Amino acid sequence: MQDEGSELEATVGRKAERRSRSRREGRHTVWFGIGMFGLVGWAVAVPALVGVALGRWADAHYTGGPSWTITGLVLGVTVGCLNAWWWVQRAGLRRGAQKEDQDE
């Protein structure tokens, strides 16, 4: 009988802590999700545009040889995708840590 009471007490304590943390941190809204989607988009677009700009500059100054614009685009998109992957991993790790906290 005493085990049931202490188990109930522990469960109520965990739920109260979870509610308190939720109120403290707030819930993410749809706007937060749209903002994250935009952040990932910009994380790819900006390096791609910088790569194209540098490639255009290199093509204007170094004629002949490979197309530096295409090379800059490929490198920019690659860097942008790695950047977006980093942001998604960071958000996923944060969410995983929060889920583990809730499970405890």
Secondary structure, DSSP 8 states (H G I E B T S, - for coil): -HHHHHHHHHHHHHHHHHHHHHHHH----HHHHHHHHHHHHHHHHHHHHHHHHHHHHHHHHS-SSS-HHHHHHHHHHHHHHHHHHHHHHHHHHHHHHHHHHHH-
